[in-house]
């Protein structure tokens, strides 16, 4: 676990269990750009894991990478 990951858990705990988070997550590299991108809702479980009840893959625009 990184410090950023632990900080995210702390933020969720401060907001409370009823808070929903809309997330955008992706994989990418400098040579080819974005590989895949998703958006979804997440919430923190009592055991400190995240549950993603809703997520969907978003389309990626085919723009030449320069």
N, C-alpha and C positions, 0 to 999 in steps of 0.2 A: 504494500500500500504506500502510495506517495503522500506527501503533505497536502497536496491539492485535493486528493481523494478524501482524506480525513477531514479536511476543511469543508468539503461538500456535505459530508454526513453531519457535521456540527451545524451547518446552516439549516439543513432540513429539520434537525431537532429543535432549533430555535423557532422555526416557523410553525411547527406543530404537525400532527398527523393528518389534519384535514387539508393541508397545502398540497396542490398539484404543481408539478413542474413540467413545462413543455421543453423538450430537449431537441437539439439538432446535433447529430453525430455523423462523422464521415471518416473515410480513410483516403489518404492522398500521399503523393510523393513529389519531389521537386521536378522530376523528369516528365511524368505523365499527368500531373495534376490530380484532380479528385477522381477516385475510383468508384465510390458509391456514397450516397448520402441518404440518411433517414431522419425522420422526425417522429416524436412520440411523447407520450405522457408517462411520468414515472412517479412512484411514491416510495417512501422509506418504510420498510417492514420493522416490527419490533426487534427482530434479530439483526438489525442494521444492514440488511441487504436491500437492494432496489428491485421493485417489481415494475415491469413495463406492460400494463394492461392494453395499451394501444400503441402501435407503431406502424409506419408505412415508409416504403422506399420512395424517394422523390426522383424525378427525371433529372438527368444531367445534360445541360446544353452542350452541343458538340461545337465548341469554339476552338480553333487551332491554338495550341500553346506556343508562345513565342518567347 
